[in-house]
Amino acid sequence: VQLQASGGGSVQAGGSLRLSCVASGRTPSKYAMGWFRQAPGKEREIVAAIGWNGRSTYYADSVKGRFTISRHNAANTVYLQMDSLKLEDTAVYYCAADSVPLDTIVVLTPGPYDYWGQGTQVTVSS
């Protein structure tokens, strides 16, 4: 399975970006997806995650109310809509996929994820 993330860029504080992650290859029949980010000198942290059903979601407190995760299974794509961006959102964003047995499962830690995208840089400036 290959994951291709895109949509990163530079934006002013308060602006918006939409990240996309497309899965290709032999994708599992059901897989949870997550977005993580890593800023310089910091550990990778979860931003948002979504179950196969598209309704089970999780958001880190730092992005709740500003970011929205969604997916389009027919297109093997997960999105991260990022609004009201802040300086502290600056990081490399990674998408990840984990094969799951149930469509409601949301995976919150990096360890279980089997597949990772290459990362896309998001830079928020004042």
C-alpha positions as CSV (number, residue, x, y, z in Angstrom):
1,V,0.0,0.0,0.0
2,Q,1.3,3.4,-0.9
3,L,0.0,6.7,0.6
4,Q,0.5,10.0,-1.2
5,A,-0.2,13.1,0.8
6,S,-0.6,16.5,-0.8
7,G,-2.1,19.9,-0.2
8,G,0.5,21.4,2.2
9,G,1.9,24.9,1.7
10,S,2.4,28.2,3.3
11,V,-0.5,30.2,4.7
12,Q,-1.1,33.2,7.0
13,A,-2.5,32.7,10.4
14,G,-6.3,32.4,10.2
15,G,-6.1,30.9,6.8
16,S,-7.1,27.4,5.6
17,L,-5.6,24.4,3.8
18,R,-7.0,21.1,2.8
19,L,-4.7,18.1,2.9
20,S,-5.4,14.9,0.9
21,C,-4.0,11.5,1.1
22,V,-4.6,8.9,-1.6
23,A,-4.0,5.2,-0.9
24,S,-3.0,2.9,-3.8
25,G,-1.9,-0.6,-4.3
26,R,-3.4,-3.6,-2.4
27,T,-5.4,-1.7,0.1
28,P,-7.0,-3.7,3.0
29,S,-10.7,-4.3,2.9
30,K,-11.1,-2.0,5.8
31,Y,-8.6,0.5,7.1
32,A,-8.6,3.3,9.6
33,M,-6.8,6.5,8.7
34,G,-5.0,9.1,10.7
35,W,-3.2,12.4,10.3
36,F,-0.1,13.0,12.4
37,R,2.2,15.9,12.5
38,Q,5.8,16.6,13.6
39,A,7.3,19.9,14.3
40,P,11.0,20.5,14.5
41,G,12.4,19.2,17.8
42,K,9.1,17.6,18.8
43,E,7.6,14.1,18.7
44,R,5.1,13.0,16.1
45,E,1.6,13.6,17.4
46,I,-1.8,12.7,16.3
47,V,-4.0,15.4,14.8
48,A,-7.1,13.5,13.8
49,A,-8.2,9.9,13.0
50,I,-11.2,8.4,11.3
51,G,-12.6,4.9,11.1
52,W,-13.5,3.0,7.9
53,N,-17.2,4.0,8.3
54,G,-16.3,7.7,8.1
55,R,-18.4,8.5,11.1
56,S,-16.0,7.5,13.9
57,T,-13.6,10.3,14.4
58,Y,-11.1,11.7,16.8
59,Y,-9.4,15.1,17.1
60,A,-6.6,16.3,19.2
61,D,-7.7,19.0,21.6
62,S,-5.4,21.5,19.9
63,V,-7.3,21.2,16.6
64,K,-10.8,20.4,17.8
65,G,-13.3,22.8,16.2
66,R,-10.8,24.0,13.6
67,F,-9.9,20.8,11.7
68,T,-12.2,18.3,10.0
69,I,-11.2,14.8,8.9
70,S,-13.2,13.0,6.3
71,R,-12.8,10.2,3.8
72,H,-14.1,9.0,0.4
73,N,-13.7,5.2,0.4
74,A,-14.5,4.8,-3.2
75,A,-11.6,7.1,-4.1
76,N,-9.3,5.6,-1.3
77,T,-8.8,9.2,-0.1
78,V,-8.8,10.9,3.3
79,Y,-8.9,14.6,3.7
80,L,-8.0,17.0,6.5
81,Q,-9.6,20.4,6.2
82,M,-7.7,22.8,8.3
83,D,-9.3,26.2,9.1
84,S,-8.3,29.0,11.4
85,L,-4.7,27.9,11.2
86,K,-2.4,29.0,13.9
87,L,1.4,29.5,14.1
88,E,1.7,26.3,16.2
89,D,0.1,24.2,13.4
90,T,3.3,24.5,11.5
91,A,4.7,21.0,11.0
92,V,5.2,18.2,8.5
93,Y,1.9,16.4,8.3
94,Y,1.7,12.6,7.7
95,C,-1.1,10.4,6.8
96,A,-1.2,6.8,7.9
97,A,-3.4,3.7,7.3
98,D,-4.0,0.7,9.6
99,S,-5.9,-2.4,8.6
100,V,-8.8,-2.9,11.0
101,P,-11.4,-5.6,11.6
102,L,-14.3,-3.3,12.4
103,D,-15.4,-0.2,10.5
104,T,-15.8,1.8,13.8
105,I,-12.3,1.4,15.0
106,V,-10.2,4.6,15.3
107,V,-6.5,4.3,15.8
108,L,-5.0,7.0,18.0
109,T,-1.3,6.1,18.3
110,P,1.4,5.8,15.6
111,G,2.6,2.3,16.5
112,P,-0.3,0.3,15.0
113,Y,-0.3,2.1,11.7
114,D,1.2,-0.1,9.0
115,Y,1.5,2.4,6.2
116,W,2.7,6.0,6.1
117,G,2.7,8.7,3.5
118,Q,5.8,10.8,2.8
119,G,4.6,13.9,4.6
120,T,3.6,17.3,3.4
121,Q,4.9,20.6,4.9
122,V,2.4,23.1,6.4
123,T,3.8,26.5,7.3
124,V,1.7,29.1,9.1
125,S,3.1,32.6,9.3
126,S,1.9,35.8,11.0
